[in-house]
Amino acid sequence: MRKLSILGLLALPLAVRAQAPATSATTPAATPGFDFSGVLFANFQYRTDKGPAEGQNKFDLERAYLTFKMPAGDRGSIRVTGDVYQQTGSGSDAYYKGWVLRAKYAYFQYDYLKSTSFNALARAGILHTVLIDHEEGFWPRFITNTAVERAGFFSSADVGVATQVSFPGKRGELYATITNGPGYASRETDRFKDYAARLSLTPFGASTSRFSRALTVSGWGYKGAVGSKFVSGGAGQIGPVGSGLVRDRAGVFVGVKDPRLVIGAEYATRKDGSESGANTVASPRVVTDSSGHLVDGFIVVRPLNFSNLKAKSPLGIVARLDRFTPNSGSGGTLNFVVAGLIWDLTSRASVSLDYQEQTPHSGLVAAATKTTFLHLVANF
């Protein structure tokens, strides 16, 4: 009896399906609405700088992005990208070392304008900030972060709202955000919001020259603030401080993206407020603003593609130079150099053998490093 009962339960779905009306030949088949993709970043690194770190080496799985996309009604969609990475806690936080999963992007998107000329969308959630994702369309992110992100201008993602307007004829786009400010890896820490916008134009989009059509000019601005450490006041203090400290950024990025040659050049500025003192009568709070700037450029050449554009040569040569001045008043600079070779294993996987060097100058206190990497990126 038990065997018969089990067989009956297994057969029940088939019987129900047999009684369901057949799909009409004129009824379109259901379109799968679920999309899954991801990116894996890994490397082997070997330190060559003189000192205690010389000879240190390791295999490192940097992170993996797992992206899920699905529709959410007419003109609506959802994207969730999980970031699998390794924590590096120490001391009392050593217990939390290990691989964890956090959200890198998680937003609802609504395409509020679709026409033959303009297209526009709005997003809400953990979303792309104003520049970094755009610049990663030119720079190979798997080798290292873009210069703006590496210099700590702002995070690549944050919680807030955004809108994007695409211009007709692929002439560019406008992207604007209002975000919390601390970045996707932190909770909101104060009441202030950061406002940013980027205008990207392709001025020669109608040109017959392939190289001219690939030119993109992007100007961007970022207006932000952070709360004072004395926002709640305290015993002996003059009182709570409700005003914020300035956190402004701006810049221009120019890039050319062609199968033979990718070029990028950038100038960016930053202004940050800091406070000292104890907010007391004996030690008043003092606010100081400091300004810094960043100049960087990079190139990725596919030399064998110049003779045959359709050959899709797997070989690439990459070079980059960053010159970052955190505080123009002190004049100290931090130089960062990348040089290496890229080889495409498949259409979706590449490796690079590259050398990266960081050197402080003019009295800037920062680590001097020299590291050789073997990087791997795989898209799936």
N, C-alpha and C positions, 0 to 999 in steps of 0.2 A: 504494500500500500504506500509506503514512504517513497519508493522509487517512482510509482505512478504519480504521486502528488508533485514530486520534483519535476518530472517530465511535463506535467500539466502547466506548472508555473512558467517553465521555459518556453512552452509553446504559446502562452497567452499573448505576448507581444506580436507574434506572427499572425495570430488570428485577428487581433484588432487591426493590424496593418492591412490585412486582406479585405476587411470590411470597409476601410476608409476609401472615399471616392478617389479615383485615379486623377492625376494631374493632367489638365487639358494640354493639348499640344500647343495651344496659343498662349498658355500661361508661362511667362518667363521663369526660368529656374532661379532659385534663391541665390543671391550673391553672397559669398562668404564675407562677413563683416569684421572678422578678427584677423589681425596681422601681428606677427611676432618676428622680431629681428634683434640683433645684438652686435656688440663689438668687444673683442678680447684684446687687452694690452698686456704684453709681457716683455721682459728683457733680461739679459745677462750684463752685469756691469763690473768694471775693474778699475779701481782707483790707482792713479799713477803719480799723484802729487806727493811731494816729499813730506815726511813727518809720520806721526802715529797711524794715519789712515792709509799710508802707502801699502799697496798689495791687497787691500780689502776687496772682496769680490762676493757676489751672490747672484743666484737666480731669483728673479722677482716677478711675480704675477701682480702687476700694478693694479688692475681693476678689470671688471667686466660690466658692460652696460647691457641690460636686458630691457627691450622696449616692446610695449604692448600698445597697439592702436585699435580702436573700434569705433563704429558710428554710435551716435547718441541722438537719434531722431533726425529730422530733416535739417540739413545744413549744420548739424552738430556732430562733434566727434570728441573722443577722449584719448589722451596719450599719457602713459605711465612708463617712465624709465627708471628701473632699479639700478642702483650703483653698488656693485659688490666689491668691497675693498677691505684691506687689512688695517685694523686699528694698531696704534703704536703706543699704548698706554705704558706709563712707568710709575714706579713708586707705589702709592696706594691704588693707582689705576691699573696696575699690572694684570689684575684679574681679568680685565676687559680686553686684553690682547686677543687677536684672532680675526677671522673673517666675518663680516657683518653685511647686512643689506639695508640700504637707506634709499629714499626717493631722491633722484636727481631732477627729474621732471615729472610733474603730475598735474595736468591741467585740462580744463574743458575749453574747447574751441568752437566758436560760432562764426560761420562765414556769412556775414551780414550783407555783403554786396558781391554779386556775381554778374558781370556784364561783359560785353565784347571789348570794352576799353579798360575799366578799372575793376579790381578785385580787392576786397577788404575783409579782414577777420578780426575777431576779438578773442582774447584768452584770459582765463582766471585760474590761479593756482600757483604751483611751482613752475616757473617758466624761464625762458632764455632772457638774459640781461642784454644790454643794448648793443654790444659789440663783439664779444668773444666768439660766439657761435658763427657770426658772419665772417670773421677773420679766419676761423678754422676751415672755411671753404677754400682758402688759398694755402695756408700753412699746414704741413702734415703733422697733425696733433699727436700722433703716436710717438714721435721723436721727443717732444717736450711741449710744455704749455706755450701759448702765445705770449708775446712780450708783456702785454698789458696785464694778463692774469699772473704771470710769473712775478711781476713787480708789485703785485698786491693792490692794484687800482680798485678792483671789485671782483666779486665772484662771478662765475659763469652762469649761475642760476640763482633765482631768489623768488620769494613768495610775493605775489601781487597781481596786477592786471596789466594787460598789454593790448595794443592794436597794431595792425600792419596793413598798409595800403600799397598795392602793387600798381605801378603805372603802366599805361598801354604800350604795346610794342616792346616789352621787356626793357623799358628805359630806366628801371630802377624801382626803389621802394622807400617808404617811410615807415620806421618802426619806433614806437614809443612805449614806455613802461612807467608804472608807479609801483614801487616795491618797498619792502620793509627796510632793506639795507644790509643786514648782517650776512646775507647769503644763505644758500640752501642748507648748509651744514650747521646752522645755528637757529635757535628760536629768536623771535623778536625781542629786542632788549630795551627799547625805548618807544616813545610815542611818535618819533619823527619818521617821515617817509622820504624816499629818494625818487627824484623825477629825472628821466633820461629820454633822449630821442636821438635817432640816427637817420640821416638822409643819405641814401646811396643812389648814385646816378651812373648810367652807362651812356655818356654823351655821344659816342659814335656807334650806337646800337644798330643804325641803319647802314653803316659803312660796308663796302664790299671787301674791305681788308679784314681777314680773320683776326689778326692781332689787334687792330683798332677796336673791333667789336667786343673784345674781351676786356677792355679797360673799364675799371670801376673806381669811382671816386666817392669816398664816404666821409662825411663830416658828422661829428657826434658831440653831445654835451651831457653832463651828468651833474645834477644839483642835489646835494644831500646834506645830512646833518646827523650827528650822534649825540646822545644824551650826556649830561655831565655826571661825573661820579659823585657829585654832591646833590643829586636831584632830590634825595629824601632828607637832606639836612643831617642833623645829628647833634649829640651833646657837645656844647662848646662852640658850635659853628654859628656863623652869622645868620644863616637861614638856608632853606632849600634853594637850589638853582634850577630854574625851569627852562632856561635858554639852552639851545644846542650848540655844539661845536661844528664848524664848517667842515664839509667833506665834498669838495667839488672836483670834477674832472672834465676834460675836454680834449678833443684831438681830431686829427685827419689821417685817414688811411687811404692809400692808393695801391691798387692791385691789378695785375693782369694775369688771367688764367687761360692758358692755351695748352693743348696736348704736348707741345714742344717745350714750352717755357712758362714758368710761373714766377712772377716778381711781386714783391710786396715791400712797401716803405711806409713808415709811420712816424708821426710826431704827436706826443700826448703830454698834457700838463696835469698837475694835481695840486690841490691846496687843502691842507689839513689843519684843524685847530687842535691844540693841546692845552692842558691846564696844569698848573703847579700850585703849591701852597696847600694849606690845610683848611681854607675857608673859615678862618677865625680872625679875630681882631689882631692877634699877634702875628699870624701868618695868613694874610689875605690871599684869596684865589686870584691867580694871574693867568690870563688867556694869551696864548702865543699862536700865531698863524705861521705856518711854514709852507713854502712852495717848492715843488720839484718838477722835473720833466724827464721824458723818455724819448730817445731816438732809436729806431731799429729798422733793419732792412734784411730781406732774405731773398733767395733765389733757388728754384728747383728746375734743373735742366734735364731734358730727355734728349741727349745728343743724337741718337740714331733716328729719332723721329723727324729731324730736319730734312733728311734725304727721302724719307717715305712716311708721310703722315699717317697712312693707314696701317703701318707695320705694328704700331702699339708696342714700342720697345719696352722691355721690362726694366732697363737700366735707367737710373736717375742719379743726378749729382745734386747735393743739397749744401747750402752754406747760409749762415745767418750771423748777424752782429747786433747786439743790444748795447746801448750805453745809457744807463739809468743814473740820474742824479736825484737822490731822495730829498735833499734839502739844498736849494740853490744858494742859501746863505753860507753854508759851510763849504760848498764846492766839491765835496767828495763824490766820486763816481764809482759805479760798479759795472764792469764790462763782462759780457757773456758772449761766447763764441761757440758756434756749432759748425762742423764740417763732416761730411760723410757721403756714403753711397747708399742708394735704395735699389732693391731688387724685388720685382713683383713675382711672387711665387705662383699666384693665380690672379684672376681678375678681381678677387676679393681678399687676397692675403698678400702682405708684403713684409720684407725684413729690411733693416738698415744697419750698416756698420758705421757708427758715427763717434766723433770725439767732441766732448763738451768741456769748456773751460770757463771758470768764473774767477775774475781777479778784481779786487778792490784797489782804488787809486786815490791819491790826494788825501790820505788820512782817514778814509772811510773804514769803519770797523765792520768787517764781514769776512766770512770764510773764503779762502782761496782754494779752489778745487779743480782737479783735472781727472776726468773720467772717460773711459772708453766703453761704449755700449754696443750690444747687439740687440736691436729692438725687433719685436714681432707685433703685427696687428692683423687680426682676422675678423672680417665682417661676415655675419651669417644671418 
